[in-house]
């Protein structure tokens, strides 16, 4: 029912200014931004800090990350099914409540785990004296008291998953309800593009907060903050204040409950807009069946309603196509910084920044451009699907950038270089560092003046170090050979922290091509959503988005990072081996092999996408013009049995 914006009899005149599709889109976009900040921004950038603080391994933090998608998959079908005929804005108020609660719960372990004890510092230079390291011996793993907080993090993620479910199913369908057909793609494109700002803001905000010490102390006047720690940000024991962002988001997300709770069941003018829309439902009889049998009123209709959608070949083809695209998108969102870091020799923080500058603006631009084109050209359902074939094909061609913009590996002592002939390949130990008792579990790369990279100052045989203008330099390095440059007076050191600068110049070319590949990839996202909304019965639009969400996560966003991670691990040439001879993370990759594997996965998925989009065009049959069903202005209501 259309009505004023307010709470029952309380409907202030000023609120009616926002009682339209633009006001709803603004509230929807803000909620999507904050959801992205927490789920795809703060959590991702805080995971490594949480691992160290609460002594969790990567498999456990992987379970934390997957908990959001698990909750989304379990609830998506039911929320989209029952919410289709419900009060959608109030469902989004519930969404804001759960997202805020999940953000609060996720931050709680910080307040009950006590102060962070950072222990003693590890010495990373060559130690020839008869001393032993406390952390150099293999000790059996003991059960940590911090493991109980794992369940709190999982609970927080589950709550966030509950909150995110109505946002991209019922929230998107409400946009389609409230705007003319030719504007739907524009509004959805703007909403989806705004949601991409969330991860960008989350990464920037989280990165800045990690520069603040974890146990921050604020003085009584709240004028400044300080910490009593003796470690700095360059110390591997440093942990940042990961929890502050979650608390701030909890507060701001709960403020969004107010606007969503005051929107009416339908915005003013919705009945007229619905009456002017002509159905483009795939002509397989489902539209008539849903309307005549009034399917969707009670829970007993759930199996039939689900079967109708699963038997729709156009819908299922579009879902498979969007799933394979999601698999590639989430894989690159997770591992593009790692690819840039290893291929082009950049730092992890700079690589993450470059990855964000390519992925997020490219994805937002692609969705806005496609939304504008579909809206301005007033494309029908078949034309929209054909448009998707074109964008996916261009993205596939641009994907070949991995073939000609890859880089070789720089010399690495003990991996691709033999300590100037004194050692052997695939062996970090050589005569020059045999007496240093170096730990292979402590990866701290340094670049020697001979332009060869070493695993650590210890493996380079460096016995001492100096601080010059806050920059650390290593000296008396027995493994480092003569400099390759003629003027040795330029070198006031023998080794400096970090990887050796790469001689590969393909980074600008790679970023340019990959940016446009991202643009054309995401130009298919908004049209896919619009096509799904149009090819199913009108009363099943939210449910169709719910079905898509389940497949998207089960076959796309969940296995995507796993598949990419396995491929990247297959290109590893130097693994972390601790004192207990247990394999850990990978330190060095074969750059050429990594590029070919990632291109192969991406190209295969895009070919599958194109095939199924072509199948969607082939299967789609628009309703005959003489049988076109106009959308009814009001729905029959019936009590749902409880």
Secondary structure, DSSP 8 states (H G I E B T S, - for coil): -B--SSBTTB--GGGGGG-SHHHHHHHHHHHHHHHHIIIIIIHHHHHHHHHHHTT--HHHHHHHHHHHHHHHHHHHHHHHHHHTTS-HHHHHHHHHHHHHHHHHHHHHHHHHS-----------S---SS---TTSS-------GGGGHHHHHHHHHHHHHHHHHHHTTHHHHHHHHHS-HHHHHHHHHHHHHHHHHHHHHHHHHHHHHTTSBSS-EE-TT-S-EE------TTSTT--B-TTHHHHHHHHHHHHHHHHHHHS-SB-TTHHHHHHH-B----SSSHHHHHHHHTTTSSGGGHHHHHHHHHT-HHHHHHHHHHHHHHHHHHHHHHHHHHHHHHHH---HHHHHHHHHHHHHHHHHHHHHHHHHHHHHTT--HHHHHHHHHHHHHHHHHHTTHHHHS------BBTTTB-TTTTS-TT----TTTTTS---TT----EEETTS-EES-TTTTTEEEEEEETTEEEEEEESS----SSS-GGG-S-SEEES--------HHHHHHHHHHHHHHHHTTHHHHHHHHHHHS-GGGHHHHHHHHHHHHIIIIIHHHHHHHHHHHHTTEEEEEE-TT--EEEEEEE-HHHHHHHHHHHHHHHHHHHHHHHHHHHHH-----GGG--B--SS--------
